Structures are given as structure tokens and as C-alpha cells.
Amino acid sequence: MWDFLLDVASFVAKAAVIAFVALLIIGAIAQAVQKQKPRKGQLLVDKLSEDLRDGVQQLQLDLLDKKQRKKVKKDLKKQHKQQAGEQRKRLFVIDFNGSMDAREVDSLKREVNAIVSVAQPGEQVLVRLESGGGVVHGYGLGAAQLQRLREAELEVIVSVDKVAASGGYMMAAVAHKIQAAPFAIIGSIGVLAQMPNFHRWLKKHDVDFEQVTAGEYKRTLTIFGENTDAGRDKFKDELENIHRQFKAHISQYRPQIDIEKVATGEYWTAQEAINYGLVDELTTSDGWLLAHRDSHDMFLVRYVTKKNLGERMGRNVNALLLQLKNLVGRQG
């Protein structure tokens, strides 16, 4: 009997391995096939105000007894009829969660395109922004996209729940108003560049590195070659130049700031940053939206990129790997 059970278990294990390997192969093939195809996306619009109002009203009803609930439901129905004919202000909401390379700016561009096409001057846009910064050109473009909202005569509000630092704050500064949760990280108005250098290791192993350039400063610092003081000085000058532009950008949108005092690369919590003029109000994005649920019709605008077949299969393979790992862990 035990021999039979062991044979069955061995067969099941071999079948699982074969299936797993097949999934890996299929996933790799699908990824290769889909790699060259551009991923399509779509613009989605969700009405946040209705969700917020419905959630609050449902909780109110749940806290009442049956008799009270019946009366309140009747009152709410009457209230909804009255509000149906009212003209409320419109508020557009964008989410921006920026990575180091600022690749999310492509979706931001499409969301801004949609909003400026339909919004009327004077209407509001709330940008829920989270980013610790990244590449200068990427976040510079992100800031320029938010500037387009201002040029369309829309009121731009940036809300930071966790962090808006470096390039993230570069974008936030464009807003007419910056609000943040008390312990959100704000600031880091500075420029950073770093790289390893393997010259001594290559020299120790008798490996030559050749680099040919045209132009005195085509390459200042290098990963593999021997860096010079002149190259370091030029590289530092370039960083200082970007820093000057960064400070000018902040000063343009927030002239009340003592820029030399805050542009040291330091960061603060929002409750400290408000004293430097980096933040205008302490509040969370959810709290602010909830407070405006009755006075505004709120629309969340999202550009969503569809995952290709390879990515979907890769996700399934990762899920299978996690399940196998957990199974092995339990058996051990």
C-alpha cells in the first residue's frame, strides 16, 4: 500500500515539474513575441464623489435601527432628487506615483490631454502625487505637464500623503496649492549623481580601457577610465548648473520661499516644511476629498496600459513559484 502511495506521489511531483517547465517556456516565448508590440492603453474615468457619498450614507444607515433606517432612506431619496438638478463644481483627480526613471509621465501626459480638452477655466485639478524623485529630464517633463494645467487656467492642487522629494517636489511646486499629510517627506531640493569607478581594478588585472571622444567635455567622468581633477570639476559645474535651474524653478512658483535656506538637499516632514513655505496645508488627500464630496462632482482620470500576454503569463508563473515555495516550506 505504501509503495503505491509513494508511486502516486512521485508521479504527481514529476507532473508538476513538467507543467512548471512548460509554463516557463510558454511564458518566455510569449514575452519574446509580445516584446516588439506597443502596449495599448485606455483612458478610464471614475466618479469619485458618488462613491464617497454612497459610502458615508451606507454607514449612516447601518448604524440605525430598522425604523430609523426607513425614515432616513426616504429623506435621502428626497435629497438626491433635489441635488439632481443642482449644478456642482467639477474636480478632476489624477494619481501620479513616480519611479526613478519617471516613466509614469507618459500616462500623466495623456491624462492632462484629456482634462485640458474638457475642463473649463476656473475648475480644479487635484494631483495625488507620490515620488522620491529621479532623473532630471523625466521630472522636468512631469512638471511641464502640470504647467499645462495652469496654462489652461485650471486651479492645480497637489496632495502628498507620503513623499514629494527632489524631482517629486519639482513637480509639486508647480501647483497653486500644496497640501500634505503631517509626516509626509518634503523637500530635497538638490542634485545628486554617483557612479562606481573600476579603473584601479582593471589596471591591477592588466586590462586596458580605451575611450575616444570628440569635444573637450564630451565625457567628464567615466566608469572604467582614470578620472581627472579637471573632469571632476567640470562634472561638479554641470551639477551646480542644474541645481541653479532647479532653484529658479522653485522660486518661480513659490516666491515666498527663502530658496537659499531650503535648497540644501535637506528634507523635512510636512509639519516642519510648512514653516518654510514648502507646504500650504496639512491634510490627507482622502480627508480633503471627503470634505468636498457634497460641493463637487469629482472625476478620477486614469490612463491604464494593458499588460501584454507575456507579462500576464509571467505574473502567473511568479504566482505558481510562490505557491510551490510555500508548499515546500510547509512540508519542511
C-alpha positions as CSV (number, residue, x, y, z in Angstrom):
1,M,0.0,0.0,0.0
2,W,2.8,2.4,1.0
3,D,4.7,1.6,-2.2
4,F,1.6,2.5,-4.3
5,L,1.1,5.8,-2.5
6,L,4.8,6.7,-2.9
7,D,4.5,5.9,-6.7
8,V,1.4,8.2,-7.0
9,A,3.2,11.0,-5.1
10,S,6.3,10.6,-7.3
11,F,4.1,10.8,-10.4
12,V,2.3,13.9,-9.2
13,A,5.6,15.6,-8.4
14,K,7.0,14.8,-11.8
15,A,3.9,16.1,-13.5
16,A,4.1,19.3,-11.5
17,V,7.7,19.8,-12.6
18,I,6.8,19.2,-16.2
19,A,3.9,21.6,-16.1
20,F,6.1,24.2,-14.4
21,V,8.8,23.9,-17.0
22,A,6.2,24.1,-19.8
23,L,4.8,27.3,-18.3
24,L,8.3,28.8,-18.1
25,I,8.9,28.0,-21.8
26,I,5.5,29.3,-22.9
27,G,5.9,32.5,-20.9
28,A,9.4,33.1,-22.4
29,I,8.0,32.6,-25.9
30,A,5.0,34.8,-25.3
31,Q,7.3,37.5,-23.9
32,A,9.5,37.4,-26.9
33,V,6.5,37.6,-29.3
34,Q,4.9,40.5,-27.5
35,K,8.1,42.4,-26.8
36,Q,8.1,44.3,-30.0
37,K,4.4,45.2,-29.9
38,P,3.5,48.5,-28.4
39,R,1.2,48.2,-25.5
40,K,-2.2,49.8,-25.8
41,G,-3.9,51.6,-23.1
42,Q,-7.2,53.3,-22.4
43,L,-8.5,56.3,-20.6
44,L,-10.8,55.5,-17.6
45,V,-13.0,57.9,-15.7
46,D,-14.5,57.1,-12.3
47,K,-16.9,59.3,-10.5
48,L,-15.3,59.5,-7.0
49,S,-17.9,61.8,-5.5
50,E,-20.7,59.3,-5.8
51,D,-18.6,56.6,-4.2
52,L,-17.7,58.8,-1.3
53,R,-21.3,60.0,-0.7
54,D,-22.7,56.4,-1.1
55,G,-20.1,55.1,1.4
56,V,-20.9,57.7,4.0
57,Q,-24.6,57.3,3.6
58,Q,-24.4,53.5,3.8
59,L,-22.5,53.7,7.1
60,Q,-25.1,56.1,8.5
61,L,-27.9,53.7,7.6
62,D,-26.1,50.7,9.0
63,L,-25.8,52.4,12.4
64,L,-29.6,52.9,12.6
65,D,-32.3,50.6,13.7
66,K,-34.9,49.3,11.2
67,K,-37.5,52.1,11.9
68,Q,-35.0,54.9,11.7
69,R,-33.3,53.4,8.6
70,K,-36.6,53.5,6.7
71,K,-37.2,57.2,7.5
72,V,-33.6,58.2,6.7
73,K,-33.7,56.3,3.4
74,K,-36.8,58.3,2.5
75,D,-35.1,61.5,3.4
76,L,-32.0,60.6,1.4
77,K,-34.1,59.7,-1.7
78,K,-35.8,63.1,-1.5
79,Q,-32.4,64.8,-1.0
80,H,-31.0,63.0,-4.1
81,K,-33.9,64.3,-6.2
82,Q,-33.2,67.9,-5.1
83,Q,-29.5,67.6,-5.7
84,A,-30.0,66.1,-9.2
85,G,-30.9,69.5,-10.6
86,E,-28.1,71.3,-8.8
87,Q,-25.0,72.4,-10.6
88,R,-21.9,71.4,-8.6
89,K,-18.3,72.4,-9.2
90,R,-16.2,69.9,-11.1
91,L,-13.0,68.5,-9.7
92,F,-10.6,66.3,-11.7
93,V,-8.3,63.9,-9.9
94,I,-5.0,62.5,-11.2
95,D,-2.8,59.9,-9.4
96,F,1.0,60.2,-10.0
97,N,3.2,57.6,-8.4
98,G,6.7,58.4,-9.8
99,S,9.6,55.9,-10.2
100,M,13.3,56.7,-10.6
101,D,13.0,57.0,-14.4
102,A,9.7,58.9,-14.3
103,R,8.2,56.6,-16.9
104,E,4.8,57.4,-15.4
105,V,4.9,60.8,-17.1
106,D,3.7,59.2,-20.3
107,S,0.4,58.3,-18.7
108,L,0.3,61.7,-17.0
109,K,0.6,63.4,-20.4
110,R,-2.5,61.5,-21.7
111,E,-4.5,62.3,-18.5
112,V,-3.6,66.0,-18.8
113,N,-4.5,66.0,-22.5
114,A,-8.0,64.7,-21.6
115,I,-8.6,67.1,-18.8
116,V,-7.5,70.3,-20.7
117,S,-9.7,69.2,-23.6
118,V,-12.9,69.2,-21.5
119,A,-12.3,71.3,-18.4
120,Q,-13.5,74.9,-18.1
121,P,-11.3,77.8,-16.8
122,G,-11.5,78.0,-13.0
123,E,-12.2,74.3,-12.4
124,Q,-9.9,72.4,-10.1
125,V,-7.5,69.5,-10.6
126,L,-6.2,67.5,-7.6
127,V,-2.9,65.6,-8.2
128,R,-2.3,62.9,-5.7
129,L,1.5,62.9,-6.0
130,E,4.0,60.4,-4.5
131,S,7.6,60.4,-5.6
132,G,11.1,60.5,-4.1
133,G,12.5,61.9,-7.3
134,G,14.6,60.6,-10.1
135,V,16.1,61.7,-13.5
136,V,16.1,65.4,-14.1
137,H,14.7,65.3,-17.7
138,G,11.9,63.0,-16.7
139,Y,10.7,65.0,-13.7
140,G,11.2,68.2,-15.6
141,L,8.8,66.9,-18.2
142,G,6.4,65.9,-15.5
143,A,6.5,69.5,-14.1
144,A,5.9,70.8,-17.6
145,Q,2.8,68.6,-17.9
146,L,1.3,70.1,-14.7
147,Q,2.2,73.6,-16.0
148,R,-0.1,72.9,-19.0
149,L,-3.0,72.6,-16.5
150,R,-2.1,76.1,-15.2
151,E,-1.9,77.4,-18.7
152,A,-5.5,76.1,-19.3
153,E,-6.5,78.4,-16.3
154,L,-7.3,75.5,-14.1
155,E,-6.5,75.6,-10.3
156,V,-3.9,72.9,-9.6
157,I,-3.8,71.4,-6.1
158,V,-1.1,68.8,-5.3
159,S,-1.7,66.5,-2.3
160,V,1.1,64.5,-0.8
161,D,0.4,61.6,1.5
162,K,3.8,60.1,1.8
163,V,6.7,61.8,-0.1
164,A,7.4,64.5,-2.7
165,A,11.1,65.0,-2.7
166,S,13.7,66.1,-5.3
167,G,12.0,65.7,-8.7
168,G,8.8,64.9,-6.9
169,Y,8.9,68.4,-5.2
170,M,9.9,69.9,-8.6
171,M,6.5,68.7,-9.9
172,A,4.6,69.7,-6.7
173,A,5.9,73.2,-6.8
174,V,4.0,73.9,-10.0
175,A,0.7,73.7,-8.1
176,H,-1.2,76.7,-6.9
177,K,-1.5,74.9,-3.6
178,I,0.4,72.1,-1.9
179,Q,-1.2,70.1,0.9
180,A,0.4,67.1,2.7
181,A,-0.1,64.6,5.5
182,P,1.8,65.7,8.6
183,F,4.6,63.1,8.3
184,A,4.9,63.2,4.5
185,I,8.5,63.8,3.4
186,I,9.0,67.1,1.6
187,G,12.0,68.9,0.1
188,S,15.4,67.5,-1.0
189,I,15.9,70.4,-3.4
190,G,19.3,69.3,-4.6
191,V,21.0,67.3,-7.3
192,L,22.8,64.0,-7.0
193,A,25.0,62.0,-9.3
194,Q,27.1,59.0,-8.4
195,M,28.9,56.2,-10.2
196,P,31.5,53.5,-9.4
197,N,35.0,53.5,-11.0
198,F,36.8,50.3,-11.9
199,H,40.0,51.8,-13.2
200,R,42.3,50.5,-10.4
201,W,40.8,47.0,-10.6
202,L,41.3,46.9,-14.4
203,K,44.8,48.2,-14.0
204,K,45.6,45.6,-11.4
205,H,44.4,42.9,-13.8
206,D,46.3,44.4,-16.8
207,V,43.1,45.3,-18.6
208,D,43.3,48.4,-20.9
209,F,40.3,50.6,-21.4
210,E,40.1,52.8,-24.5
211,Q,37.7,55.7,-24.9
212,V,37.7,58.1,-27.9
213,T,35.8,61.3,-27.8
214,A,35.5,64.5,-29.9
215,G,35.0,67.6,-27.8
216,E,36.8,68.5,-24.7
217,Y,34.0,67.8,-22.3
218,K,32.1,65.0,-24.2
219,R,32.9,62.8,-21.3
220,T,34.0,64.2,-17.9
221,L,33.8,61.2,-15.6
222,T,33.9,57.5,-16.7
223,I,33.2,54.2,-15.0
224,F,36.3,52.4,-16.4
225,G,38.8,55.0,-17.3
226,E,41.1,57.1,-15.0
227,N,39.2,60.2,-13.8
228,T,41.0,63.5,-13.6
229,D,40.5,66.5,-11.3
230,A,39.6,68.6,-14.3
231,G,36.9,66.1,-15.2
232,R,35.6,66.1,-11.7
233,D,35.5,69.9,-11.6
234,K,33.6,70.1,-14.9
235,F,31.1,67.4,-13.7
236,K,30.5,69.4,-10.5
237,D,29.9,72.5,-12.5
238,E,27.3,70.7,-14.5
239,L,25.5,69.6,-11.3
240,E,25.7,73.1,-9.9
241,N,24.2,74.4,-13.1
242,I,21.2,72.0,-12.9
243,H,20.8,73.0,-9.2
244,R,20.6,76.6,-10.1
245,Q,17.9,75.9,-12.6
246,F,16.1,73.8,-10.0
247,K,16.2,76.6,-7.5
248,A,15.0,79.1,-10.2
249,H,12.1,76.8,-10.9
250,I,11.0,76.6,-7.3
251,S,11.4,80.4,-6.8
252,Q,9.2,81.0,-9.9
253,Y,6.2,79.1,-8.5
254,R,6.8,79.7,-4.8
255,P,8.4,83.2,-4.5
256,Q,7.6,83.3,-0.8
257,I,10.3,80.7,-0.1
258,D,13.8,81.6,1.1
259,I,15.3,79.5,-1.6
260,E,18.9,79.5,-0.3
261,K,17.6,78.3,3.1
262,V,15.7,75.3,1.7
263,A,17.8,74.3,-1.4
264,T,20.4,72.5,0.6
265,G,19.3,69.0,-0.3
266,E,17.7,68.5,3.1
267,Y,14.2,67.2,3.5
268,W,11.6,67.7,6.3
269,T,8.3,66.3,7.4
270,A,5.3,68.3,6.1
271,Q,4.6,69.7,9.6
272,E,8.2,71.2,9.5
273,A,8.1,72.1,5.8
274,I,5.0,74.3,6.3
275,N,7.1,76.6,8.4
276,Y,9.5,77.1,5.4
277,G,6.6,77.8,3.0
278,L,7.2,74.5,1.1
279,V,3.6,73.3,2.0
280,D,0.4,75.3,2.4
281,E,-1.8,73.0,4.4
282,L,-1.6,69.8,6.5
283,T,-4.2,67.3,5.4
284,T,-4.5,63.9,3.7
285,S,-5.9,63.6,0.2
286,D,-8.7,61.4,1.4
287,G,-9.7,63.8,4.1
288,W,-9.7,66.7,1.6
289,L,-11.8,64.8,-0.9
290,L,-14.3,63.7,1.8
291,A,-14.7,67.3,3.0
292,H,-15.6,68.3,-0.6
293,R,-17.8,65.4,-1.5
294,D,-21.1,67.4,-1.3
295,S,-19.9,70.5,-3.1
296,H,-18.0,68.9,-6.0
297,D,-18.5,66.3,-8.7
298,M,-15.2,64.5,-8.6
299,F,-13.8,62.6,-11.6
300,L,-10.7,60.3,-11.3
301,V,-9.0,60.3,-14.7
302,R,-6.6,57.4,-15.3
303,Y,-4.7,56.2,-18.4
304,V,-4.3,52.4,-17.9
305,T,-1.8,50.4,-20.0
306,K,-2.9,46.9,-20.8
307,K,-0.5,44.2,-19.9
308,N,0.6,42.1,-22.8
309,L,0.4,38.3,-22.9
310,G,4.0,37.8,-21.8
311,E,3.5,40.0,-18.7
312,R,0.3,38.2,-17.8
313,M,1.9,34.8,-18.1
314,G,5.0,36.0,-16.3
315,R,2.7,37.1,-13.4
316,N,1.0,33.7,-13.4
317,V,4.4,31.9,-13.3
318,N,5.5,34.1,-10.4
319,A,2.3,33.2,-8.6
320,L,2.9,29.5,-9.2
321,L,6.5,29.8,-7.9
322,L,5.2,31.5,-4.8
323,Q,2.7,28.6,-4.2
324,L,5.4,26.0,-4.7
325,K,7.7,27.8,-2.3
326,N,5.0,27.9,0.3
327,L,4.2,24.3,-0.2
328,V,7.8,23.3,0.2
329,G,8.1,25.4,3.3
330,R,5.1,23.8,4.9
331,Q,6.4,20.3,4.1
332,G,9.8,21.2,5.5
